[in-house]
Amino acid sequence: MKVLETLAITSTAAAGAPPAWAQYAPLLFIGIIFYFLLIRPQQKQRKEQLALITSLKTGDKVVTSSGIHGIISNVKDRTFLIKIAESVKIEIDKSSIIGLDREEVTESDSK
């Protein structure tokens, strides 16, 4: 008789408990939100940056991450040679380019 009572108590307790996957649902939801708010935009920005760097050629006006404005005078495998003043050239890593010079972009948009 005690065995039947124990089984009855266990089955009623188990019937009221949520399924095991329900415990992990909030964690999964947070992971999905984290992906769409942080990881995906960062991947998109990185792809745009890589496309910009691969499209640069000699004569383009660029801005570096340190704020240096210059004109690309030579493109190498891993670096750019940038002319920043008359007879002053610096060699920088390709990853330090953050964009085109705004003056060049606004002039080409107005034409």
C-alpha positions in Angstrom: 0.0 0.0 0.0 2.8 2.4 0.8 4.4 1.8 -2.6 1.1 2.8 -4.3 0.9 6.0 -2.2 4.5 6.9 -3.0 3.9 6.4 -6.7 0.8 8.5 -6.5 2.6 11.3 -4.8 5.5 11.2 -7.2 3.3 11.2 -10.3 1.2 14.2 -9.1 4.4 16.1 -8.2 5.9 15.4 -11.7 2.7 16.4 -13.4 2.9 20.0 -12.0 6.6 20.5 -12.8 7.6 22.3 -16.0 9.5 20.4 -18.7 13.2 20.3 -18.4 13.8 22.4 -21.6 11.8 25.2 -20.0 14.6 25.8 -17.6 17.0 26.6 -20.5 14.6 28.8 -22.5 15.6 32.1 -20.8 19.2 31.3 -21.4 18.5 30.5 -25.0 16.5 33.7 -25.4 19.4 35.8 -23.9 21.8 34.1 -26.3 19.6 35.0 -29.3 19.3 38.6 -28.2 23.0 38.8 -27.7 23.7 37.5 -31.2 21.3 40.0 -32.9 22.4 43.0 -30.9 26.1 42.5 -30.6 27.6 39.8 -32.8 25.8 40.2 -36.1 26.2 44.0 -36.4 29.9 43.6 -35.6 30.3 41.0 -38.4 28.5 43.2 -40.8 30.8 46.2 -40.0 33.9 44.0 -40.4 32.7 42.8 -43.8 32.1 46.4 -44.9 35.6 47.4 -43.6 37.2 44.5 -45.5 35.4 45.5 -48.7 36.6 49.1 -48.3 40.2 48.0 -47.8 40.2 45.7 -50.8 38.7 48.4 -53.1 41.3 51.0 -52.2 43.8 51.9 -55.0 46.5 54.4 -55.7 45.3 58.0 -55.6 42.4 57.5 -53.1 42.2 60.0 -50.2 41.9 58.1 -46.9 41.7 58.6 -43.2 43.6 56.4 -40.7 42.4 55.3 -37.3 44.8 57.8 -35.8 43.2 60.7 -37.7 45.9 61.1 -40.4 44.5 62.2 -43.8 46.5 61.3 -46.9 46.6 60.0 -50.4 47.5 56.4 -51.2 50.7 56.4 -53.3 51.5 52.7 -53.3 49.5 49.6 -52.4 51.5 46.6 -51.0 50.4 43.2 -49.8 49.9 44.1 -46.1 50.5 47.9 -46.1 49.8 51.2 -47.8 52.3 53.9 -48.6 50.4 57.2 -47.8 51.5 60.7 -48.8 50.5 63.0 -46.0 52.5 66.1 -47.2 54.8 67.2 -49.9 57.7 64.6 -50.0 56.4 63.0 -46.7 55.2 59.4 -47.0 54.4 56.9 -44.3 53.8 53.2 -44.5 50.8 52.0 -42.5 49.0 48.7 -42.0 45.9 48.1 -44.2 43.8 47.5 -41.1 44.4 51.1 -39.8 42.4 52.6 -42.6 38.9 53.6 -41.3 37.4 55.2 -44.4 37.7 57.5 -47.3 38.3 61.2 -46.8 35.0 63.0 -46.4 35.9 65.8 -48.7 36.4 63.4 -51.6 33.1 61.6 -50.8 31.1 64.9 -50.7 32.7 66.2 -53.9 31.9 63.0 -55.9 28.3 62.9 -54.5 27.6 66.4 -55.7 28.7 65.7 -59.3 
